[in-house]
Amino acid sequence: MPTTGHTSAHRGLRRFKRRWRLWRRERAGGSDIAGAIVDYAEKNSYHHIVTGSAGLTGAKRLLLGSVAADIVTLAHCPVTVVR
């Protein structure tokens, strides 16, 4: 039987996923993904952003850029980048 904290964590995760899908449809259609993520976090008073990174280095990173690096640069709050 799940504990109360476990259940509320699942509810919170489901709520986050719903909001993320809605946001992604509305906002992330443009080319400034990092800016859209940071704007969303700021407008919704997020205190921390967690993002993933493909871990590209060298020429590949120069050619493809890095959304995670842009988020770190633009963010108003702490950012954790997970590889």
C-alpha positions in Angstrom: 0.0 0.0 0.0 1.6 3.4 -1.0 2.3 6.0 1.6 0.7 9.4 1.5 3.9 11.0 0.3 4.3 8.5 -2.5 0.8 9.1 -3.7 1.1 12.9 -3.7 4.4 12.6 -5.5 2.7 10.6 -8.3 -0.1 13.2 -8.5 2.5 16.0 -8.7 4.3 14.1 -11.5 1.1 13.6 -13.5 0.2 17.3 -13.1 3.7 18.3 -14.3 3.5 16.0 -17.3 0.1 17.4 -18.3 1.5 21.0 -18.0 4.6 20.0 -20.0 2.6 18.6 -22.9 0.4 21.6 -23.0 3.4 24.0 -22.8 5.3 22.1 -25.5 2.4 22.3 -27.9 1.9 26.1 -27.3 5.4 27.4 -26.8 8.2 25.2 -28.0 7.4 25.3 -31.7 10.0 28.1 -32.3 13.7 27.9 -32.5 14.5 29.4 -29.1 13.8 26.4 -26.9 16.1 27.5 -24.1 14.4 30.9 -23.9 11.0 29.3 -23.9 11.9 26.9 -21.1 13.4 29.8 -19.0 10.4 32.0 -19.6 8.0 29.3 -18.6 10.0 28.6 -15.4 10.1 32.3 -14.5 6.4 32.9 -15.2 5.4 29.9 -13.1 7.8 30.8 -10.2 9.9 27.7 -10.5 12.9 27.7 -8.1 15.0 25.1 -9.9 15.3 23.8 -13.5 16.5 20.3 -14.3 17.5 19.5 -17.9 19.2 16.8 -19.8 22.3 16.9 -21.9 23.4 14.6 -24.7 27.0 15.1 -23.6 28.3 16.3 -27.0 31.8 17.7 -27.2 34.1 19.3 -29.7 33.0 19.9 -33.2 29.6 18.2 -32.8 28.7 20.7 -30.0 29.9 23.6 -32.0 27.7 22.6 -35.0 24.6 21.6 -33.0 24.8 24.0 -30.1 23.6 23.2 -26.6 20.1 24.0 -25.3 21.3 23.0 -21.8 24.2 25.5 -21.9 21.8 28.2 -23.1 19.4 27.4 -20.2 22.2 27.7 -17.7 23.2 31.1 -19.2 19.6 32.5 -19.3 18.1 31.0 -16.1 17.0 33.1 -13.2 17.3 30.2 -10.8 19.7 27.2 -10.2 19.9 24.7 -13.1 20.9 21.0 -12.8 22.2 19.4 -16.0 21.9 15.6 -16.1 23.9 13.6 -18.6 
